[in-house]
Structure formats: structure tokens, C-alpha cells
């Protein structure tokens, strides 16, 4: 299934394009695993994507 996460556009708009893309990738993976609502998946994905970005930037 392809989740759009349109309800979370304001949270995603505040991210850089690179972090936003990574957050969406992570959110899709979390939704595929199941057990999370879209809200929880996108919240966790944003945190993980920001951590990924900071780790990759050194």
C-alpha cells in the first residue's frame, strides 16, 4: 500500500528535502511492518530521519 501522509504535511514541510524524503521512506517501512498508526509512524520516521541526517553530516 502507498501511504501519502497528507495529514502530516505541516510537520514534513519544516524539514529539508533530503530529510523529508528519508522520513517518508522510513514511515513507509514502519507502516509496512504494521502495528503503528500513521501518526506514530511519521513521528518516529521524522526523528529517525533527523538522526540519520545529523549522523551523515558528521
C-alpha positions in Angstrom: 0.0 0.0 0.0 1.2 3.5 -0.8 0.8 5.9 2.1 0.7 9.6 1.3 0.8 11.1 4.9 -1.0 14.2 3.6 -2.4 14.9 7.1 1.2 15.4 8.3 2.2 17.9 5.6 2.9 20.8 8.1 5.4 18.5 10.0 7.1 17.4 6.8 7.2 20.9 5.3 9.5 22.1 8.0 12.2 19.5 7.0 14.9 19.9 4.4 14.1 18.0 1.2 16.7 15.3 2.0 15.4 14.7 5.5 11.7 14.8 4.3 12.4 12.1 1.7 14.2 9.9 4.2 11.4 10.4 6.7 8.8 9.3 4.1 10.9 6.2 3.3 11.2 5.3 6.9 7.5 5.9 7.5 6.5 3.7 4.6 8.7 0.9 6.1 7.2 1.3 9.5 3.6 1.2 8.1 4.5 -2.0 6.1 5.7 -3.6 9.3 2.3 -2.8 10.9 1.3 -2.1 14.5 1.6 1.7 14.2 -0.8 4.4 13.3 0.2 6.8 10.5 0.7 9.5 13.2 3.1 7.4 15.2 4.9 6.2 12.1 5.5 9.7 10.8 6.6 10.9 14.2 9.1 8.1 14.6 10.2 8.5 11.0 10.9 12.2 11.4 13.1 11.6 14.5 15.0 8.8 12.8 15.5 10.8 9.6 16.8 13.8 11.5 19.2 11.4 13.4 20.3 9.9 10.1 20.9 13.4 8.7 23.0 14.5 11.6 25.0 11.3 11.7 25.7 11.5 8.0 26.8 15.1 8.3 29.4 14.2 10.8 
